[in-house]
Amino acid sequence: MKLNEFNDKDRSVIRCLVSECKKCVNNAGKPYLTVLLSDSSGSLDCRKWEVTEDDYVTLEKGNYVEVDLVANSFDKKLQGKILMATKLDILTADYDELIAKAPVEVKELHERLKKYIAGIKDEAVSELTKAVFAKYYKKYRDWPAAASNHHNYLHGLIYHSLTMADLASHLCDIYPVLNRDIVIAGTILHDIGKTIELSGFIATSYTLEGKLLGHLSIGANIIHECAKELGYFAYDDLSEEEKKDKSSVAFHKKEVAIVLEHILLSHHSLPEYGAAVRPLTRESQIVSMIDDIDAKMMILQKAYEGVEKGDFTNKIFSMDNRYFYKPMYTEKEDSPFGENE
């Protein structure tokens, strides 16, 4: 039985991952555990009410466990009650059964990325983009796009980035004043820093770099270092007379590096959301808006899971604590986002 198959009062012994575990105390001063269990079907918020010393070890974040679980409806949301838990050897786990992944096969995602990169006509943008992926592609392909909020599964980062590129491609057709190469490169590279910010796709957590630096600054530094290795800042070594020629290849390469760094530093739009600077080019503005659209649509997709038509979601913290109505006309709930050919 998978976690998404549980209904009110169902009980089963299942194998899953501990994605989160927090020690809590009730009003009577008695300890209990808040546990987020996950498998390939999704996750379920659970409680372990009768806690032993062994439970603190067994239910540590990242552990592969077998649990005796009963589901109960609480505040119009399903919640699990862990009756017993046993730690298992992670080497015996079947990852296809255990880990949620993007709704589009990774082979298709890989081919779509190759197509977008091949479509970049500007040589400087193309060379820099390829240099970044030459170093970080494997993690970029496998990593989640977040620890919890959106696209938090295997291949989530590449899936999120390509959905953004699909949106960007259409918007560049509508607004031809946008530089398509910069926008496409910006969308597929905007979260490259998450390959260092996040620990991986199993019980994802933030690394030391992630906590202290954040993926925006990490990503901008990746762009800067790759551009530096390619000689994109040779313009800085020119004489003052030579620097006056802003139409030179040397200036163009530096400008490409800087505007892409700017996209990565500004794509969260506001300082309170982690942006180092506000978007200050048309291309950075559109990438920031597209990122916000895709993230919010995925957050809503998760919030609507298990909600009946004609009912409301719970309040969503990351959406200004609003709750959302699920209209009766809702269709195609399982369709993946992005291009559907």
N, C-alpha and C positions, 0 to 999 in steps of 0.2 A: 504494500500500500504506500502511495506517495503522499506527501504532505498536503498537496492541493486536492486530494481525494477525500480528506476528512470532512465529515459533517457533524453537526451537534450530536453528542452522546456516543460517537464512534470511538472504539478502542482498538489499538493494534500495537504490535511490537514491530518497530521499523529501525532501519539504519540510516543515519544522517550525519551532518556536520554541525558542530556548535559554532555558529557565526558570531554570537555575542553572549556574554554571561556577566551579569552584574549582581553583586551582593546587596541585599536590601534588608530592611527591618520593618516589621509591621507595627501597628499602633500599640500592640502589647509588648513590644520589645523583642519579638521572636524573629530570628533570621529566616529569610527565604531567598531564592534565586530567581531572577528574571533572565530567561534564556531564549535566544533566538535560534531556532533550529532551521536548517536548510538542506534541500536536496535539489535534484535537477528540475523539479516541478515548481520550486519557489521556496518560500520560508513561512514559518509560523511562530508567532509570539507565544511563549510558554512560561509556566511557573513550576518551580520545584518547592513545594510548601514544607515538607518534612525533610530538613537538611541534615546530612551527616558530614563528618570530616572528609570521608571519601568522595562525597559529591563535589566538593570544592576542587578536587583534583580531576575527577572524571569529566566534569562539565566545564573545563577550561576552554577558552576560545581557541578554535582551530582543531579540537579533538574530533576524531571519528568515533561515533558512539552508537550503541544499540539501546533504544529507549522503549519502555512500556508507556504508551501515551494514550490519554483519553481527551477528547475534544469537548469543549463547552462553549456555548454562545454567551458572550459577555458584552453588554453595551452595543448590541447589533454587530458584533465582530467575533469571529471564531478565535478562541484561545486554547492552548494546549496545557494539560496538567500532566507533568512527568511523575509517574509512579515509581519507576526504577530506571537506572541508567548504568550502562557498562561501557568502559572504554575499550575500543578495538584497535587493532594494528592498522594504521593508515595505508600500509603497503598492500593490504588485502582489499582495499576499496576499489570498486568499479566506478571510475570517474564519470563515465557516461550516465550512470544512475545517480551520482552524488552531486554533480556540479551543474548549475544552471548555465546555459550558454545562449548566445545571440540567436534570434529566430531565423537568421539567414546563415546558410552553411559557410564555413570559413573559406572554402575554395572559391565560392562566388564573391565573397568580400575581397579576397586577394586579387581576383581578376578585375573587379571594379576599381580597386585602387590603382592597379597597373594602367588601366585605361585612362584614369584621371591624370596620372603622372605623365603618360605619353602625350596627353592632349595639351600640356603646358608648352607654349610656343617660345616664350622668352627664354633664351639660353641661360641667362643668369639665374632666373627663378627655377628653371628645370634642374640645373646643376646643383644648386643649393638644396633643393628638396630631395634629390636623389642621394646626396651626401648624408643628410640626416637619417634617411631610411636605411642607408647602408650600415649605420651603426645601431639603430634602435628598432628595426622592423620586427624582430622576433617578439620582443615584449609588446610592441605596439599592436601586433596581431592578436596576442593572447590576453593582454591585461584588461581588467574592467575599466569603465570610465569613471567609477566612483566607488566608495566604500559602502554606501547605502542608498543614496537618493535616487540615482537614475543610471541605467545601463550597468548595474553592478553585478556583472556575470562574465564568464569566459567569452572573449572576443567582443566585449562591450565597447572598448575604446575605438576599435576600427569601425564597428557598426555605427556608433554615434557620429564619428567623423565623416563617414561616407553618406549618412543620411543628411548631414549638414551640407556636404558637397552637392548632393542631389538638389537640395533647396537652392543653394548658391548658383548652380548652373542655370536654373529657371529664372532667378532674379537678375542674373547678368544678361539674359536675353531681353528682359523687360526694361532694364536700366543699362543700356550699352555704354554709358559713360563710365561704368565701373571697369576696372582692369581685371578681366576674367582670370588671368594667370595668378595675380596676387590674391584674389579672393579664393580661388580653388586651393592654392598652396596654403593660404591662411586657415581654411576650414580643415584640411586633412592634417595640418601640423599643430593646430591650436592647443591641443592637450598633450603634446609629446612629452611634456614634463611629468605627466602622470606615470610614465614608465619608471620614474625614480621616486615620485611622491608616494606611490602605493606599493604595498608589499607583494602583491600578486593576486591570483584569482581564487585562492583558497583562504577562507576566513580573512578577507582583505582588511588590512589596517594601514595606518600611516607610518611611514619610515621617519627616522630622525630628520632627514632632509625635508620630507613632506611637512612635518610639524613646524620646523623652524624657517623654511624658505618658501614652501608652497609651489605648486606646479607652474604658476605663471612665470615666476622669476627663474625657476629651473629650466623651463622650456625656452625662455628668451636667451638664457645662457648657452643652451644647446645650439640654438641658431647662430649665436655670436661666435662660438668656438668653431663650428663647422665653416662659417663664412671666413673666419680668420685663417683657417687651414687652407682654404681655397684661394687666399690672396685677395679677398673682396675689400680689404681696407687699404690697398696699395695707394689709393687716392690720397690718404693722409700723408704719404711720404713725398708727394709731388711738391714742386715749388709753388709759391703763391701765384705766380703768373699762370702756371699750368692748371691750377685749381679753378681758375675763372671759367674754364670750359666745362659747363655743366652738361653738355651733350656728349661728353666722352664716355667710353666704355668703363673707365675707372670709376667715374662718379656714379654711373648707373649701377654697377655692382654693389657699391657701398650703400646706395639708396635702397636697393632691393633688400639687402640684409637688415637695414634699419627699419624699414616699413614692416617687414615680417616680424622682427623683434617687437615692434610696437603693437602689432596685432595680438601677439601672445601676452604682452603685459597689460593690454587694455580690454581683453575680450570678456571680462566680468563687468565691464561698464562703469561701475561705481566703486570708490574706495572701500565702502562698507561691505561690499561683496568680494573684496580681495584684489581689485584692480589697482595696479601701481600707478596708472595714468588713465584718464578718460580717453575714449576713442577720438582721434584727431585727424583721421582721413576717412574718406567715404568707404574705403574697403574695410577698415577696422570697425567702422560703425555697423556695416552690414553683417560682418562675421559675428560681432557681439550679439546682434539681434537674432541671427539664425541660431546661435548657441542657446540663447534663452528660450527660443521657441521649442527646439528639440528636447531640451532638458525638461521643460514644463510639460510637454506632451507625454513624455515617458513617465514623469511623476504621476500625472493624472491616470495614465494607463494602469499603473500599479494600484492606485487608490481605488479605481473602479472594479478591480478584481473581487469577485464575490458579492458585489452590490447588485441587487435586483433592479430591473428597469422600473422607473417610477419612484425610486428611493434615492437617498443622499449618501455620499461618502462620509466618513468621519472628517473632522477638521484636519487640514493638511498644514503642518507647521511651516514647511518651505514655500507654501502658497498663501502667505499672510494669514494663516489660521482660518482660511475659508473652507467650507464644505461645499461639494459640488453635486448637482442634481444629475441623475442618469436618465435621460429621456427615453420614452417608449420606442422612439424611432432608431435607437442605437443599433448599429449593425457592424459586422466584420470586426469583432473585438479581438480576434486572434491574428489579424493581418499584420505582417511586419511593416515597420515604417521604412520610408525611402522608396526608391524606384521599384515598381512592380511591373515587369514587362510580361 
